[in-house]
């Protein structure tokens, strides 16, 4: 049963009902207090009651922190997700309680971020935030609806279609030659990427015990998709691996991610190559492989794409080449 009383300039509603914990809330007007009390009593009667004090007491900052400490470390992309969460924790949005976290608050965050970052970044951030709130609702019994579900996401940016030309490849490899303290690992790393369409992370994680030069295969125990994959190696790929001089155990490429990235960026600058990312080598390799493997199922088996839709983002046939096929 609800009781309403005035406390200074506020109105306090208190509900006590057998079998439920007491509910207390303070409002600016008596009408708001009565309305809230009727809604809570109605939800108790219908069996849809949820204790709102949990959502009132917890801020978004606290929920983000708990998720980052308990859930994020169990993920493969833990480092990147933790960076995204820490950034959100620096925004004023996290000061809201979970009960007050409305779609309008999140939409305001979206609009503010769009002034400085790309739509793709915002889409990833909203996806992280939505996943955290969904987890809190399911696992921690947070009694709120997910406000992210009502927030419009920016249009997804068009995928990159930058390919490395034959002339650029020659200039890039020339600038990667191991002279003047340049890394001896970069030429085999780049040429193997162009020959196999393997991701940079997959190449840097490649180990000799998973390479069978005789069978022309390389096992990737864990890929971006969370599954293992056996990559078929061409004769050229085998030759590239045979030129690598190390102890033939442990990691194939003895170079860190950041060093490889810096070497690649610097070589592109020296070669006068603009707007080229290392991941564009995967696009280039996929398009080249498609000329040898017109069967998309076989092509996907080599590149590791799990859907044809994703494969289409990486396969960029030239209109001239298609015209030749048409006759």
JOBEL-V255193 format. One record per residue. N is the residue number from 1. SS is DSSP state (hx for helix, st for strand, lp for the rest). PHI is phi in radians with two decimals (* if undefined). NEAR is the number of other ideal C-beta (glycine too) atoms within 10 Angstrom. Layout:
n & ss & phi & near
N & SS & PHI & NEAR
N & SS & PHI & NEAR
This chain:
n & ss & phi & near
1 & lp & * & 9
2 & st & -1.62 & 16
3 & st & -2.20 & 12
4 & st & -2.05 & 14
5 & st & -2.50 & 11
6 & st & -1.60 & 10
7 & st & -2.23 & 8
8 & lp & 0.99 & 7
9 & lp & -1.76 & 6
10 & st & -2.07 & 13
11 & st & -2.09 & 20
12 & st & -1.86 & 15
13 & st & -1.86 & 22
14 & st & -2.27 & 16
15 & st & -2.08 & 20
16 & lp & -2.17 & 12
17 & lp & -2.46 & 15
18 & lp & -1.03 & 6
19 & lp & 1.58 & 6
20 & lp & -2.23 & 14
21 & lp & -1.24 & 11
22 & lp & -1.08 & 10
23 & st & -2.07 & 20
24 & st & -2.30 & 12
25 & st & -2.58 & 17
26 & st & -1.97 & 14
27 & st & -2.33 & 17
28 & lp & -1.36 & 10
29 & lp & -2.23 & 10
30 & hx & -1.17 & 14
31 & hx & -1.08 & 10
32 & hx & -1.12 & 14
33 & hx & -1.15 & 23
34 & hx & -1.12 & 15
35 & hx & -1.09 & 13
36 & hx & -1.08 & 20
37 & hx & -1.07 & 20
38 & hx & -1.10 & 13
39 & hx & -1.14 & 10
40 & hx & -1.17 & 21
41 & hx & -1.12 & 17
42 & hx & -1.14 & 11
43 & hx & -1.18 & 14
44 & hx & -1.14 & 16
45 & hx & -1.18 & 10
46 & hx & -1.52 & 8
47 & lp & 1.51 & 6
48 & lp & -1.76 & 8
49 & lp & -1.18 & 19
50 & lp & -2.35 & 13
51 & lp & -1.24 & 14
52 & lp & -1.34 & 17
53 & hx & -1.10 & 15
54 & hx & -1.09 & 17
55 & hx & -1.23 & 18
56 & hx & -1.28 & 14
57 & hx & -1.45 & 11
58 & lp & -1.70 & 19
59 & st & -1.55 & 16
60 & hx & -1.07 & 24
61 & hx & -1.02 & 17
62 & hx & -1.15 & 14
63 & hx & -1.16 & 22
64 & hx & -1.08 & 22
65 & hx & -1.13 & 15
66 & hx & -1.11 & 15
67 & hx & -1.11 & 22
68 & hx & -1.13 & 19
69 & hx & -1.45 & 10
70 & hx & -1.75 & 12
71 & lp & -1.86 & 16
72 & hx & -0.94 & 19
73 & hx & -1.06 & 11
74 & hx & -1.47 & 7
75 & lp & -1.72 & 12
76 & lp & -1.21 & 11
77 & lp & -1.66 & 10
78 & hx & -1.06 & 13
79 & hx & -1.10 & 10
80 & hx & -1.18 & 13
81 & hx & -1.15 & 20
82 & hx & -1.09 & 16
83 & hx & -1.11 & 9
84 & hx & -1.14 & 19
85 & hx & -1.16 & 19
86 & hx & -1.08 & 12
87 & hx & -1.13 & 14
88 & hx & -1.07 & 19
89 & hx & -1.17 & 15
90 & lp & -1.53 & 9
91 & lp & -1.61 & 13
92 & hx & -1.09 & 10
93 & hx & -0.99 & 17
94 & hx & -1.27 & 18
95 & hx & -1.36 & 10
96 & lp & -1.24 & 15
97 & st & -1.29 & 17
98 & hx & -1.11 & 22
99 & hx & -1.24 & 16
100 & hx & -1.71 & 14
101 & lp & -1.39 & 23
102 & lp & -1.73 & 13
103 & hx & -0.98 & 15
104 & hx & -1.12 & 11
105 & hx & -1.13 & 16
106 & hx & -1.21 & 22
107 & hx & -1.11 & 16
108 & hx & -1.14 & 14
109 & hx & -1.08 & 20
110 & hx & -1.01 & 19
111 & hx & -1.14 & 11
112 & hx & -1.16 & 13
113 & hx & -1.20 & 19
114 & lp & -1.12 & 13
115 & lp & -1.33 & 6
116 & lp & -2.18 & 7
117 & lp & -2.24 & 12
118 & lp & -1.37 & 12
119 & hx & -1.10 & 15
120 & hx & -1.07 & 12
121 & hx & -1.12 & 16
122 & hx & -1.12 & 18
123 & hx & -1.05 & 16
124 & hx & -1.13 & 15
125 & hx & -1.14 & 18
126 & hx & -1.15 & 20
127 & hx & -1.16 & 13
128 & hx & -1.08 & 20
129 & hx & -1.08 & 25
130 & hx & -1.09 & 17
131 & hx & -1.12 & 15
132 & hx & -1.17 & 23
133 & hx & -1.15 & 24
134 & hx & -1.09 & 14
135 & hx & -1.09 & 16
136 & hx & -1.11 & 23
137 & hx & -1.19 & 15
138 & hx & -1.42 & 9
139 & hx & -1.66 & 11
140 & lp & -1.96 & 13
141 & lp & 0.97 & 10
142 & lp & -1.32 & 19
143 & lp & -1.47 & 15
144 & lp & -2.42 & 18
145 & lp & -1.42 & 10
146 & lp & -1.41 & 19
147 & hx & -1.18 & 19
148 & hx & -1.12 & 21
149 & hx & -1.14 & 10
150 & hx & -1.79 & 12
151 & lp & -1.74 & 19
152 & lp & -1.25 & 9
153 & lp & -1.53 & 13
154 & lp & -1.10 & 16
155 & lp & -1.11 & 8
156 & lp & -1.13 & 9
157 & lp & -1.19 & 11
158 & lp & -1.18 & 7
159 & lp & -1.10 & 12
160 & lp & -1.19 & 14
161 & lp & -2.29 & 12
162 & lp & -1.31 & 14
163 & lp & -2.04 & 17
164 & lp & -1.45 & 20
165 & lp & -1.39 & 12
166 & hx & -1.08 & 6
167 & hx & -1.14 & 10
168 & hx & -1.12 & 17
169 & hx & -1.07 & 17
170 & hx & -1.11 & 11
171 & hx & -1.16 & 16
172 & hx & -1.14 & 24
173 & hx & -1.12 & 16
174 & hx & -1.14 & 12
175 & hx & -1.35 & 20
176 & lp & -1.63 & 25
177 & lp & -1.01 & 12
178 & lp & -1.30 & 11
179 & lp & -2.18 & 8
180 & lp & 0.93 & 5
181 & lp & 1.22 & 5
182 & lp & -1.34 & 15
183 & lp & -1.21 & 18
184 & lp & -1.32 & 15
185 & lp & -1.57 & 22
186 & hx & -1.27 & 23
187 & hx & -1.10 & 19
188 & hx & -1.11 & 19
189 & hx & -1.15 & 27
190 & hx & -1.22 & 24
191 & hx & -1.17 & 19
192 & hx & -1.24 & 24
193 & hx & -1.08 & 22
194 & hx & -1.25 & 22
195 & hx & -1.60 & 21
196 & hx & -2.02 & 26
197 & lp & 1.15 & 25
198 & lp & -1.30 & 27
199 & lp & -1.25 & 19
200 & hx & -1.03 & 20
201 & hx & -1.08 & 14
202 & hx & -1.17 & 20
203 & hx & -1.15 & 23
204 & hx & -1.24 & 19
205 & hx & -1.60 & 18
206 & lp & -1.14 & 21
207 & st & -2.13 & 15
208 & hx & -1.07 & 17
209 & hx & -1.16 & 9
210 & hx & -1.79 & 16
211 & st & -1.88 & 18
212 & st & -2.08 & 14
213 & lp & -1.17 & 15
214 & lp & -1.20 & 6
215 & lp & -1.46 & 11
216 & lp & 1.03 & 15
217 & st & -2.44 & 14
218 & st & -2.39 & 26
219 & st & -1.60 & 14
220 & st & -1.90 & 21
221 & lp & -1.07 & 10
222 & lp & -2.53 & 13
223 & lp & -1.86 & 18
224 & lp & -1.02 & 13
225 & lp & -1.38 & 11
226 & lp & 1.47 & 8
227 & lp & -2.17 & 11
228 & lp & -1.55 & 12
229 & st & -2.68 & 19
230 & st & -1.79 & 15
231 & st & -1.66 & 22
232 & st & -1.26 & 14
233 & lp & -1.88 & 22
234 & lp & -1.26 & 14
235 & hx & -1.09 & 9
236 & hx & -1.14 & 13
237 & hx & -1.11 & 20
238 & hx & -1.10 & 19
239 & hx & -1.07 & 13
240 & hx & -1.06 & 20
241 & hx & -1.17 & 20
242 & hx & -1.20 & 10
243 & hx & -1.39 & 10
244 & lp & -1.31 & 16
245 & lp & -1.82 & 8
246 & lp & -2.58 & 12
247 & lp & -1.35 & 7
248 & lp & 1.02 & 12
249 & lp & -2.60 & 9
250 & lp & 1.34 & 10
251 & st & -1.19 & 12
252 & lp & -1.26 & 22
253 & lp & -1.86 & 20
254 & lp & -1.61 & 14
255 & lp & -2.58 & 16
256 & lp & -1.43 & 11
257 & hx & -1.05 & 11
258 & hx & -1.18 & 8
259 & hx & -1.10 & 14
260 & hx & -1.07 & 20
261 & hx & -1.12 & 13
262 & hx & -1.14 & 12
263 & hx & -1.10 & 20
264 & hx & -1.15 & 22
265 & hx & -1.09 & 13
266 & hx & -1.12 & 14
267 & hx & -1.13 & 23
268 & hx & -1.09 & 20
269 & hx & -1.13 & 11
270 & hx & -1.12 & 13
271 & hx & -1.48 & 19
272 & lp & 1.26 & 10
273 & lp & -1.73 & 17
274 & lp & -1.91 & 9
275 & lp & 0.96 & 8
276 & lp & -2.09 & 20
277 & lp & -1.81 & 15
278 & lp & -1.02 & 18
279 & lp & -1.16 & 14
280 & hx & -1.15 & 17
281 & hx & -1.13 & 29
282 & hx & -1.18 & 21
283 & hx & -1.06 & 21
284 & hx & -1.08 & 21
285 & hx & -1.11 & 22
286 & hx & -1.12 & 22
287 & hx & -1.14 & 19
288 & hx & -1.22 & 15
289 & hx & -1.13 & 20
290 & hx & -1.11 & 21
291 & hx & -1.25 & 10
292 & hx & -1.57 & 10
293 & lp & -2.16 & 17
294 & lp & -1.16 & 9
295 & lp & -1.31 & 9
296 & hx & -1.14 & 14
297 & hx & -1.17 & 9
298 & hx & -1.15 & 13
299 & hx & -1.07 & 20
300 & hx & -1.12 & 19
301 & hx & -1.15 & 15
302 & hx & -1.36 & 22
303 & hx & -1.40 & 23
304 & lp & 1.57 & 23
305 & lp & -1.28 & 20
306 & lp & -1.56 & 12
307 & lp & -2.34 & 9
308 & hx & -1.13 & 12
309 & hx & -1.07 & 8
310 & hx & -1.19 & 15
311 & hx & -1.08 & 18
312 & hx & -1.10 & 12
313 & hx & -1.22 & 15
314 & hx & -1.81 & 24
315 & lp & -1.65 & 19
316 & lp & -2.15 & 16
317 & lp & -1.24 & 11
318 & lp & -1.42 & 11
319 & hx & -1.06 & 7
320 & hx & -1.10 & 7
321 & hx & -1.16 & 11
322 & hx & -1.17 & 9
323 & hx & -1.12 & 9
324 & hx & -1.12 & 9
325 & hx & -1.20 & 8
326 & hx & -1.24 & 5
327 & lp & 1.49 & 4
